[in-house]
Amino acid sequence: MSRAKSRWLPCAGTVATCVGRNRGNKRNVRVIAEAVAGRMVVEAIGKQEVPVRLTVERKNLKPMQPAYSIRDFLRQGPEEVP
């Protein structure tokens, strides 16, 4: 028997990645509040570089991937510049 995956429920103020209809359409958003019917109110940067608020489905929000830390950079060493 397979286990049901627990859904990720972001709380207000969390930074997440919103995946659009196609996988190439991703944007980083900040969760503002929970709306009705499994939707979340998020804030993103619009086309004119002005913050806009959107309502997206919770299933389209994914946690952000952890960024590399300075320790990881030092462990790998700087990239060679041609």
C-alpha positions in Angstrom: 0.0 0.0 0.0 1.3 3.4 -0.9 1.2 6.2 1.6 -0.6 9.5 0.8 1.7 12.4 0.5 1.2 15.1 2.9 0.4 18.5 1.3 2.8 21.3 1.9 0.8 24.1 3.5 2.7 27.4 3.4 2.0 29.9 6.2 1.8 33.7 5.6 5.1 35.3 4.9 6.7 32.1 3.3 8.6 32.5 0.1 7.6 29.8 -2.4 7.9 28.9 -6.1 4.7 29.1 -8.2 4.6 26.8 -11.2 2.3 27.9 -14.0 0.5 25.9 -16.6 3.7 24.8 -18.3 6.8 23.9 -16.3 8.9 26.7 -17.9 6.6 29.3 -16.3 7.9 29.6 -12.7 8.1 32.6 -10.5 9.1 33.2 -6.9 6.2 34.5 -4.8 5.5 35.5 -1.2 2.4 34.0 0.5 0.1 36.6 1.9 -2.9 34.7 3.1 -5.0 31.6 2.6 -8.1 32.1 0.4 -11.1 29.7 -0.1 -11.3 26.5 -2.1 -7.6 25.5 -1.7 -6.2 28.8 -3.1 -3.6 31.1 -1.7 -3.2 34.9 -2.1 0.4 35.5 -3.1 2.5 38.6 -4.0 4.9 38.6 -7.0 6.8 41.1 -9.1 4.8 42.0 -12.2 5.9 42.9 -15.7 6.4 46.6 -14.9 8.4 45.6 -11.8 5.6 46.5 -9.5 4.3 44.1 -6.8 1.1 42.4 -7.7 -1.2 40.1 -5.8 -2.5 36.9 -7.4 -4.7 34.0 -6.3 -3.1 30.6 -7.1 -4.1 27.1 -6.3 -2.2 25.6 -3.4 -1.1 22.6 -5.5 0.9 24.9 -7.8 3.0 26.2 -4.9 6.2 24.4 -4.1 8.8 25.1 -1.4 11.9 26.9 -2.6 15.0 24.8 -3.1 17.7 25.5 -0.5 20.4 27.8 -1.9 24.1 27.0 -1.8 25.9 28.3 1.2 29.3 29.8 1.3 30.6 26.5 2.8 29.4 24.6 -0.3 31.1 27.2 -2.5 34.4 27.0 -0.6 34.2 23.2 -0.6 33.8 23.1 -4.4 36.3 25.8 -5.1 35.9 28.8 -7.5 35.1 28.0 -11.1 37.9 28.5 -13.5 37.6 31.6 -15.6 38.8 31.2 -19.2 
